Amino acid sequence: MTGMTSPRPSPELPAALRRGKEELHASHRALPLEEKVRMVIELQALALPPIARRRPLKYYERQWPLNELDTSR
């Protein structure tokens, strides 16, 4: 594979990716706190099982219980 180079992206690609990232962050800022917490819990559900398969989870690594969220506020 000597001599083979991958083509460089056009300058528009990084700019478009930055705009998309800014739009995503703006949409997340507009979400209510309850929805943000639900997103964190969903991400924990994805991330913690692989860690738990490799080693015991530390006390602060347990998944937050969803049923303890008070949504009446």
CYANA upper distance limits for C-alpha pairs under 8 A (distance plus 0.5 A):
  9 PRO  CA     13 LEU  CA      6.87
  9 PRO  CA     14 PRO  CA      8.48
 10 SER  CA     14 PRO  CA      8.35
 11 PRO  CA     15 ALA  CA      7.35
 12 GLU  CA     16 ALA  CA      6.55
 13 LEU  CA     17 LEU  CA      6.67
 14 PRO  CA     18 ARG  CA      6.64
 15 ALA  CA     19 ARG  CA      6.75
 16 ALA  CA     20 GLY  CA      6.67
 17 LEU  CA     21 LYS  CA      6.66
 18 ARG  CA     22 GLU  CA      6.66
 19 ARG  CA     23 GLU  CA      6.66
 20 GLY  CA     24 LEU  CA      6.64
 21 LYS  CA     25 HIS  CA      6.69
 22 GLU  CA     26 ALA  CA      6.60
 23 GLU  CA     27 SER  CA      6.67
 24 LEU  CA     28 HIS  CA      6.75
 25 HIS  CA     29 ARG  CA      6.66
 26 ALA  CA     30 ALA  CA      6.92
 27 SER  CA     31 LEU  CA      7.23
 28 HIS  CA     36 LYS  CA      8.08
 31 LEU  CA     35 GLU  CA      6.79
 31 LEU  CA     36 LYS  CA      7.11
 32 PRO  CA     36 LYS  CA      7.06
 33 LEU  CA     37 VAL  CA      6.75
 34 GLU  CA     38 ARG  CA      6.76
 34 GLU  CA     71 THR  CA      7.45
 35 GLU  CA     39 MET  CA      6.75
 36 LYS  CA     40 VAL  CA      6.93
 37 VAL  CA     41 ILE  CA      6.79
 38 ARG  CA     42 GLU  CA      6.69
 38 ARG  CA     66 LEU  CA      8.22
 39 MET  CA     43 LEU  CA      6.72
 40 VAL  CA     44 GLN  CA      6.65
 41 ILE  CA     45 ALA  CA      6.74
 41 ILE  CA     63 GLN  CA      7.36
 41 ILE  CA     64 TRP  CA      6.84
 41 ILE  CA     66 LEU  CA      7.83
 42 GLU  CA     46 LEU  CA      7.07
 43 LEU  CA     47 ALA  CA      6.65
 44 GLN  CA     48 LEU  CA      6.14
 44 GLN  CA     63 GLN  CA      6.48
 45 ALA  CA     49 PRO  CA      7.51
 45 ALA  CA     63 GLN  CA      7.36
 47 ALA  CA     51 ILE  CA      7.47
 48 LEU  CA     52 ALA  CA      6.56
 48 LEU  CA     61 GLU  CA      8.02
 48 LEU  CA     62 ARG  CA      8.10
 48 LEU  CA     63 GLN  CA      7.91
 49 PRO  CA     53 ARG  CA      6.73
 50 PRO  CA     54 ARG  CA      7.16
 51 ILE  CA     55 ARG  CA      6.80
 51 ILE  CA     56 PRO  CA      8.32
 51 ILE  CA     57 LEU  CA      7.69
 52 ALA  CA     56 PRO  CA      5.93
 52 ALA  CA     57 LEU  CA      6.12
 57 LEU  CA     61 GLU  CA      6.26
 57 LEU  CA     62 ARG  CA      7.24
 58 LYS  CA     62 ARG  CA      7.73
 65 PRO  CA     69 LEU  CA      8.16
